[in-house]
Amino acid sequence: DQELERKKREKAERKERAAQVKQLVDQHALPRLETDDFYNFVHDGRIARVAIDAARRAALVAGTLAVVRTHGQYFVVPAEVLPRIRERDPRAVVSHHGPAPAGGDAAAVEP
């Protein structure tokens, strides 16, 4: 019974952290762009991409923006939000060129 209760608590905590990450992303994500220019990066051994413009590409490369994933979608967010996202789910940050945290991030690939 105790083991079952512990698993239920862990699952509830994971769901709560995922909801917090989603809320942070919803509040801080930059609007999606309709463009044929993409930023390619590696996530879980696969190449993924997000639509960007020249200014966002420069900011991503400079490390002032980052790509995060939540609920199966990729979003571009300001780097200032990353510590709060990493605190809840370090795996949510999939591409960031700034100073690497202790766990490290996925490497980015330019097109």
Secondary structure by P-SEA (a helix, b strand, c coil): caaaaaaaaaaaaaaaaaaaaaaaaaacccccccccbbbbbbcccbbbbbbbcaaaaaaaaaccbbbbbcccbbbbbcccaaaaaaaaccccccccccccccccccccccc
